[in-house]
Amino acid sequence: MLLRSAFFFMSNSRCIMFQYLRILFLVIIDIVLVNFALFSSLIIRFEGEIPSEYYQGFFDCYIPFTAVLIVSFFLFGLYRRTLKYASIGELLVVVGAVSCAVFVNTVGSYFINGQDFPLPRSIFILHWLLTIALVGASRLVWRLMRDYGIKMNRSGGLEAKRVLVVGAGDAGVLVIKELKAHYNGSINIVGFIDDDLNKQKMIVQGIAVLGVRNDIPELVNKHEVEEIIIAMPSAGGRVIRETVSLCRDTKAKVKILPGVYDIIDGKVQVSKIRDVQVEDLLGREPVKVDLDKITGYIKGKVVLITGGGGSIGSELCRQVADYAPQKLLIMDSCENNVYDIDMELRESFPALKVVPLVKDVRDRKAVTSVFRTYRPVVIFHAAAHKHVPLMEYNPEDAIKNNVMGTYNVAQAADMFRAKKFVLISTDKAVNPTSFMGASKRLAEMVVQHLDKISSTSYVAVRFGNVLGSRGSVIPLFKKQIARGGPVTVTHPDMVRYFMTIPEAVQLVIQAGAMAKGGEIFVLDMGEPVQIMELAENIIRLSGYEPYQDINIKITGIRPGEKLYEELLTAEEGVTATTHRRIFVAKPNGIKAELIEEKIIGRIITDSLPQNEHDAKLMIQEFLPEFKQIEQQSLTYVLESFH
């Protein structure tokens, strides 16, 4: 402890000594410049032939003039400013300090000497101009050395990386400034790329706009560009994908500035510039939530999140915690998942009351006990079996978990008079061809039915595949690439809708705020993405070339999969909401008697299907079009189609 204190004292003393030496150095330079400016003023005024009486006047005045100027510089804080960031602000301070000092010198000379000035009156104006010019230049020279100095390596050659910036707007300009500020000449910015024809051949921040995006491959070769930075945070997904595609045709490394929503107050930091990720290629705008509505229905309430340890559930926990609930109940059947998110929330939100619950939604008594003990007001039901191929082998469990589990939680919400119940559903519930999708469609029907007979508001939220969630395609692709390939794609024409986990969760929370009861909320997910193209992009972003370094293998469609997913049935249609990215599916005519008898009745009497055949029959009572296509038949159909 004593050694540490001594070290701190020595380090602190060294820093203070350095500061004093720095100020002394600047003061000496300013004294030289101030007197040089005064003497130069005399030379200019008399064109080099200074009368002898004014030599004496110079020696009489230079000490008091210099003292007043140095004091003024101290008073204006000129010696507390960092020179390497000197800019117009520093120059304005110099102007103010010099102006004040020259005014004091002029007035002082008048009162001391009356009309008999020791120097010509024009000298004061010339001295003012020259002092501003010289002192200001001394401050800016450090900035110029930092911005335009060339860093040499040990062998004496240039080590500056050649960089091309795509986007000559505000973001691009800020990137240029940050790169200059942080890399101190170790980069060479060769130019801008911008599609705005009015900017072509213009100079922005001393950097030329060399061409449009289509010129990227040619310019990279011409200028030997090593790195391309995409600085278009407001650009849509199509533009980003096209730009990255053009950059892929070059050998330059590609980096990107995150979206505007990731940059606080519009300030760009070099640390924010990162490698291009798959999410950038999908290029979706984030779902922006109505914070007032969300705060209103969550703040101060007891909130239950089932499946709270999963990918979606854990993100729900993080975002709900931001809105200051009275108590957050995390319920999941996996104790490790509950432990992880519980520890994370206790660290991030120490004031939040978190209740970790290791319970299974299929256990009706346990669910009822949770509601009786904690009386949750808002419920987000994220617990579900979601893996399509896996549920093809376990259809009866898909029904037990996704249908019975949903009913158990939803019915308890009604029994204990909860305000809102939000079911997290999927696009696979639309015209389902899989047991997983069909079970989620039945779950939607259950909550829509309960909404009609309960004071609780029940809603469902449908969205597509979630990037980075457990079991999603992108983590699988990354694992396959790490093993050296091949990357497996089930069909070359397979397409899917994608969204990020935070975006999906924001939609769920926003839907709860907008819910009046009985709705199925649907996100406008933009354009679907081809899985084959996605696989190729991930391989390239990993630094490999598809089919050369990493092969792509077509494995055939798995049981229950479709070539494309839908967000609505033909009968549903949509109506708009106050949120421009969220729509409400028009509810189908759901037969209450059938739901009461064939779903709720079977749950209560514990007579749910126990095998694939019975599961299929149960689903077909509600979805007559549902039928299971065996893998052999599906392969035959696809081969016939092609």
N, C-alpha and C positions, 0 to 999 in steps of 0.2 A: 504493500500500500504506500509506504514511504517512497519507494523507488518510482512508483507510478506518479505520485504527486510531484516528485522532483522532475521527472521527465516532462510532465504537463507544464510545470513552471518554466522549464528551460525552453520548451517549444513555444509557449506563449510569449516569453521574453524575446525569442528570436523573431517571431512574427511582428511584435511591436517595433523592434529595432529595424526590421526591414521597411516597415511603414514610414518610420522617421527618415530613414535614408532616402526612400523614394520621394518623399515630400521635399527634402533638402535638395535633391537632384533637380526636381522640377523648379524649385525656387531659383536656383542658380541659373538654370536655362532661361527662365523668364526675366531675370535681372539683365542678362546679356541681351536678350531680344528687345526689352523695353528701351535700353540705352542705345542699342543699335538703331531702333526705330526713331528715337529722338535725334540722334546725330544725322541719320539719313534724311530726316525732314529738313534739317538745315542745308544739307548738300543739294537737295531738290529745290528748296526755296531760292537758293543763291546760285544754282546751276554749277556747283562745284567750287565757287570762289567765296568762301565764307568770310565776312568782315571780322577783324580781330576782336571788336567789342562783343560780338555774338559768341566767339569762342569762350570768353569769360562768362557770358550769360549761360552757356551750356554747363560749365563747371559749377556755377552757382545753383543751377536748377536740377541737375540730374539725380542728386541724392534724395531731395524731398519728393520729386516726381516719382521716382522709382519706389520709394517707401509707400506712397499713397496707392500706387498700382498694386503692389504685393498685398497690402492690407485688404484692398478691394477684392483681389482674387480669393483671399482666405474667406472673406465675408460672403462671397457668392458661392462658396463651396467648390471652387474649381479644382482643389487638390484632393477632394474626396471622390472624384469621378474616375471610373475605370477607362483607361485610354484605349484599350483594344476594341471597345464598343463605341468609341467616339463617333458622333453623328451630328445632324443639324441641331439637336438639343444642346450639345456641348458648345457648338459655335454660337448659339444664341446667348448662352451664359457668358461666353467670352465678350460678346458685344455689350452685354449689360454691364459687366464688371469694368471694362475699359471705358465705356461711356461715363459711368459714374465717377471713376477716378480722374478722367480728363476734365470733367466738369468741376470737380473739387480743386484740381490744380489750377484751372483757369480762374475760378473765383478767388482762390487763395492768393494767386499772383496779383490780381487786381487790388485786393484789400491791402496787401503788403507793400506793393510798389506803386499803387495808383495808376496814373496814365503812363508812368515810365516803366513799361514792361521790359524785362531783361531779354526777352526774345520776341520776334515778330509775332503778331496775333495769328497769322496764317499757319505758324508752326503747330499750334494746338490742333488744328484740323488735320494737318498732314500726320502729326504724331498719332492722333486717334485712328486714322485709317491704317497706317503702317503697323501699329501695335496689334490691331484686330487681325490684320492679315498674317503677321508673323506668329503671334501666339496661337491663333486658330489653326494655322498650318502645322504648328508643332504638335497640336493635339491630334490632328487628322492623319499625320504621318504614320502613327502606330496602327491606325485602322487600315491604311493603305498597305502597310507591310503585312498585316494579317491576311487581308483579302487577296492580295496579288503576289505575295511572296511565294517563292518556289522552294519546296522542301527537297533537299538533296539526300540521297542515301549514301551509305559509307563509301560506295565505289565511285561516287561523284556523278552518277546518272540521275535522271528524273524518275521519281517513283509516283508521280501523280496519276491517279486512276482517271481514265477518260469516261465521262458520264454524259448521257443524253437525257434530257427531261421532257417528258410528254405532257403538255399542258402549260401554256404561258399565261394562265390566269392568276388570280390572287394566290391560290395554293402553290402554283409553280414558283411564283416570286418568293413566297415565304420559304419554300424548300431551298431555293438558291441561297437566300440569306443564312439559313441555318447551316447549310453545308459549308459555306465559307467561314461561318463563325466557329464551327466545331472541328473542321478538318485541317484548317491552317495551311492551305496550299497543297495538301496531299491529294487533292482531286483537281481535275481539269474539266470544267463544264464546257463541252464543245458546242452546245446549242440547245434551243428549244424546238419542240414539235407542236404544232397547233393547227387545227382545221379551220380556224377563223382566217378567211382570206385577207381581212384588213390588217392582220398582224404579220403577214408574210414579208420577209426581208427587214422587219423592224428590229430595233435593239431594245431589249427589256433587261433592266438591271445590268447593263453592259454585256448581255448575252444575246446573240443573234437568233432570230426565229428562222430555222433552216428549211422548213417545209411542212407538209401535212403528214397525217399518219401513214398514208400509203407509201411515203418516201422513206419510212424507217429502215427497211432492209438495205436500201442503197446507201443511206447516210451512215449506217453502222459500219459498212464495209469501207466507205470513203474516209471516214474519220477515225477508224480503228476503235470504235466505242467498245468499252469493256462492260459497262453497266447501264441499264435503262431504268429510270425511275418514272413510274406512271403517277402523275400528280393531278388527277381529275376526280376529286372526292365526290363531286355531284353528278358524275356521269352514270348513266343507266347500265344495266347488266349487259345489254347487247354491245354497247360501245366498248366496255371493258373486255368482253370476250374477243371482239374483233381486234382490239389493240394487242392483247396478249397473243392472239394467233399470229399477228404480223411480227411480233417480237420473237416468236418461236422459230421463225425462219432465219434468225440470226444466231450467232454464237455468244451474244451478250447475255449477262445475267439480268433477270428482270425483277424489279422490286416495285412496291406499290405503296401509296399513301392511303391509310384507311379512310373510310367515309367521313363526311363532315360531322355526323353524329358522334364520332369517336374522338373528336378534337375539341377540347375545352376552349370556349371563347375564341375559336378560330386560330389559336396559336399552334403552329406546327413545330414539332420537335423531331430531331433526327432519329431519336429512339422509336418514333411512331412509324418510320418507314421500315417496312418489313418485306419478306419474300411474298410473292403472290400465292394466295391460298385458293382452295376450291371455292370457298364462299364468295370470293371476289368474282370468279367466273360465272357463278349463278347470278351475282349482281342484283339482288333484290333490295329495294328500299326497306328499311326497318318499319315494323308496325309501331306507330307512335300512339301512346296511350293517353287517355284523358285522366290526368293525375287527380283532378278534383273529384271525379266520380269514383275512382278507385279508392282514394283516401276515405271517402264517405262510407263505403260499404265494408271496408276492412279495418280501418283504424278503430282501436278500442274493442274489437270483437274477438271472440274465440274462433279460431280457424282450424279446421281439420283437413289435412292432406293425406289421402290414402295413396299407397305406392310412393310415399315420400322419399324413399331412398333410391328410386330409379333415376334415369336420365332426366325425364320431364319432371317427375315429382321433386327431385332435389333442387332443380332450378326454380320450380314453383315456391319451394321453401325460401330460397334466397330472395326472390323478388317480393313475396308477400311480407317477409321480415322487414323490408324497407318501408312498408306502409304502417308500421307500428300497431300490429294487432295486440289485443290484451294478452292472448295466449296462443301459441302455435303448437298444435298437436301433429306429430309426425308418426304416421302409422304405416308399417311395412312388415311383411312376413319374414324378411331377411334381416337378422340382427346385425350383421356386419354393415349393411347399407344404412340402417338406422343409426348405428354408432358413428359412422363417418360424417353424415350430415349433421347429426346432433353436436358433435365436437366442433365442426366448422362454424355452425351458427352461434354456439356459445362463445367462440373466440371473436367472431365478427360482430355479434350483437349481444354484448354482455348483459344489457338491461332487459332483454327479451326473455319472457318465460317460455321455455321450450319443454314440451312433454314428449319424450320418445316412447313409442308404443310398438312392441313387437306382437302384432296381431294379424290374423288372416281374415280377409273380408268374407271368406266362405264360412267362417265360424260366426253364426248369427248371434249366439249368446255373448260372445266376446265383443262384437260390434255394438250390441245393445248396451252392454256394460259401459263401454267407452262413452256413448251418448248420455247415459244416465249420470255418469260421474262428472263429465266436463261440459255438457250442454253446448256443443259447437253451434255457432250461428251460420257460418259459411263453410261449405264443404266442397273441396276440389277432389273429384274421384279419378285418380290416375292409376290405380291398381288394375292391372290387366295382364293377360297372356297376349303377347303381340307378335311372336315369331310365326310367320305364315307356314313354312314347311313343317315346323315342329308340331304345330297344332293339327296338321293333316294326319299325323300319327296318333294324336291324342285329342280327338274332337270332343269327347265327353268332358274332358277337363277344360277345354275352351269354353264350353257352356257353363260349367260349374263356376269357373272363376269370373268370366266376363259377363255372364247373365245373372247367375245366382248372387255372385259377389256384389254386383251393381244393385240388385234388388235389396239385399240385406242393408247396405249403407243408405240407399235412397229411402227405404221404408222406415229406418230408424230416424232419418232426418224429418220425416213426416210425423212420426210418433212424438218426437221431442221438439216439434215446432221450430225447426231451423228456418232461416230466411231464404237462403240460396243453396242450390245443389248444382254443381257444374260437372257434367260428365265429359271426360276427354275421349273423343271418338277418333275415327280415321276415315280417310277416303276409301279404304278397302271395304267399308260398310255399304258402299254404293254398288248395286248390282253385284253382290259378292259371288265369287267363285271359290272362295276358301272358307274353311270352318272358322278361322279367326275373324275374317270380315263379316261372315254371317252372324257370329255370336255378338259382335259389336253392334250390328244392325238391330238385333233383338234387344240389346241393352238400351239402344236409343228408344225403341218402342216402349220399353218398360218405363223409362223416365217421362216420356211424353204422356203415357197413360196416367202415371201418378200425379202429374201436374194438373190434370183435370179434376182430381178428387182431393187435392191437398191444398193447404194454404201456403206451402213451401213453393218457391219458384224453381222449377227444374228446367235446365237447358243442357244442350250438348254442343260440343265444339268439334268440327271436323277439320283436320289438316292432313297434309301428305307426309312424306318421309322427312325425318328430322336428322339433319347433319350431325354426325358425331355421337348420336345416341347409341346405346348398346344394341348390337345386332344390325345396325345400319350398314350400308354398303361401303361407305368411305373408310371406316376403320378396318374393314375386311380387306379392301384393296391395299391399304398401307401395310398390313401384315404380310400380304402376299408379295408385295414389292420388296419388303425387308428380307424375305426369304429367297429373293432372286427370281420370283415368278413361278409359274405364269399367273397372271391376273385372270380370274374367271368371270365371264359374263354369260348369263343364261341364254340371251338371244340378241342378235345384232340390232333388232328394231325395238328393243325394250325401252320404254320412256317412263319417267316418274316426275312428279312434282316434289320439290325440295324446299325446305326452310331451315333456318337455324334454330337451335334450342331456345335462346332468349326470345326470338321472334314468336315461336310457337307459344311460349309461356305468356308473353305479353298479350297475345290474342285471347288466351284462356281467361286471363284476369280481366281484360277489357270486356269480354263476352259476359262475364259475371256482373259487371257494372251495368251493362245494357239490358240484361235479361228482365223480361216481364213475365215469362213463364211459357214453357212448351216449345221454345224455339230450338232449331238446329242452326248454329252459326257456322258459316263457311267463309274461309279466307280466299280472297283473290290472290292466287299464288303465282300469277304471271304465266310464263311459258314453261311447258314441261321440258325436262332435260333428257337427252339420249344417254342411256347408261354406257354405251360403247364410247361415246365422245367423252363422258365423264372419266372413264377408265384411262383413256389416252391422255387426258389433261393431268390426271394425278401422276401418271408415270413421268410425264415431262416435268411437272413441278418437283418431282423427286430427283431430278437430274439425269433421267434416262430417256432413251428414245424407244417408243413403242415398236414392237415387232423385231427390233434389233437387239437392244439390251434386255428388255422385258417383253415376253410374249403375252398375247391375249388369247385365251382359250374359250371357245363357245361350248358350254356344258349342257344346254337344253333347258327349257322352262321347267321349274320345279313344281311339284304338286300344289295346286291352289293359286298359282301366280297368273297374272294377266299381262298382256303386252303393254297395256296402258291403264292408268287408274282414272276414275271419274270422281268428281266432287258432289254430283247431284244425280238423282234418278231422273228419268224422263218425265215423271209425273210431278216432281217437286217444284222445279223452277226456283227463282229467287226473287226477293225484294230487297231494295237497298236499305241501309241503316244510316245513322248520322256519321258513322265511320266509313271513310271512302274505300277502305280495303276489306270491310267485313259485310257479308250479306246474310240474309236469313232464308233458309230453305222453307218453302211452304209445306206444312205437315200433311202427310198422306192420311187418308181415312183409316185410322187404326181401330180395329174391332175390339172394343173393351172386353166383351164377353170372352173372346178367344184368348186374350192376354191373361185375363183372370183365371181361366180354366187351364190353358195349355202351358203357361209359364209360371204364374204365381201359385196356382194350385199344385203343380208338380214340385215346386220349391218347398212349399209348406209340408206336403206329404212325403217329401224325400223320395220322389219317383222320377228324377231326372234321368236322361239316357245314360247307359253304362257301356255303350259300344258305338262304333261308327255307324252302323245301320240305323239304330234308334235315333242317334243324333241327327242324321240326315233327314229322317222322317219328321222329326220335331221341327226342324228348320223349314222344311217344305210346306208345313202347315201355314207358315207366315209368309214364306217366300217361295211360291210355287215354281218360279223360274230357276231356283237354286238346284244345281245338280253337280255332282262331283265327276270331273273328267279324269279318267285314269291316265297315267303318264304315257302308256303305249298309245292310247287313242289320240291324246294330244299331239304326240310326236307325228303320228300319221296325218292328222289334220294339217299341221304346219308344213310337212313335206309336200302334201297335196297342194297347199296354197302357193308354195314357191315353185 
